[in-house]
Amino acid sequence: MKLYFIRHGEVTIKNNEYFRAHLSKEGIEQGKQLLEKGVLPKPDKIYSSHFVRAQESAKILAKHFQISVTIKKCLGEWKIQELNIQFDKFLEEEKQARENLNLIVSGGESFAMARERIYNCTTEICKENPQVKNLIIVSHGNVLYLLFKKLLNQEPTFNEESEQIKLFDYGIIEYSDKKFRVIRNIITKPT
């Protein structure tokens, strides 16, 4: 089975509403551009995080492939983003959490916990779909970064000068014999 992990498109954030942030016009266009590239096969299923931006991104894909979307909360972004905290406070907590992956911040989750959540969620999705060939999973930058780093046996550095996950970009993971293998890394070098 191949899992096509996609980061949501660009959003418009108002009043620190990360959880409810909608795709911007640019975000919608990013989704259309990804589809125009023809790199995604028709999936057997599409899964999405419960965050609005991920659901809206998944719906662009679902409409194109004429398939429904299954929402899974365990695909959500790092839980601090479910809160409506001031951006400067968010940045401070994010900085501290990046320095200590086990630090539990507002929202009750550390990066280490988020990494295990997304990994376990991915494993669960694979076990639920043993006969499936292709899945699309729409999620978020931090958790996708943590998942791919785990699968590549690399420690997260959060060095945005050397690593990034572009909006509406994709990575491919193969799941076979209860093992994951990264085929296309979603983490790229900035251009």
C-alpha positions, 0 to 999 in steps of 0.5 A: 500500500502507498500512502500519499501524505499531503500538507494542507494549502495556505490559510488565512488566520484571523484572531489567532484561530488556527483550528478554524483557519480557512484556505486562502485563494492561494491555498485553493489554487495550490491544491488545483496545481498539485492535481494538474501535475498528475502525480497523485493516483486515484486513491481508494480512500482519503483521510483528513485531519479535523482542522478546517484547513486540512478538511478544505484541502482534502475536499479539493482532492475528493471532488477531483477524484469523486470520493468521500473524505474520512476525518480522523482527529489523530491526524491533527496538528500539534494540539497547541494549535487547537487553542486561540492563543496569541501568536507571540505566546505560541511562538515562545512555546513552540521555540521551547518545545523544539528545544525539548521534544518532551516538553508539554506545552499549552494544549497538553501535548509535547512534540514527542507525544505528537510524533507518537500520535501521528505514527500510531494513527498512520499504523491504525489507518494501514491496519484498517485498510489491508486490501487498499492500494493507495491512500491520501492523507491530508495533515499538517507541517509539524506532525508530518515533519515528525512522522517522516523524521521518525520513519527516516530514523532521524532526530528532528532539528526544526532547522527551517533554513535547511528543511521545510515542508511546502504547502500542498506538497506531498510525500509517499510512504509504502506500507508492506509487511507491517513496515513503513518505507519512505519513497518520497520525502515530504521534507525538502530543502528551501529554494 
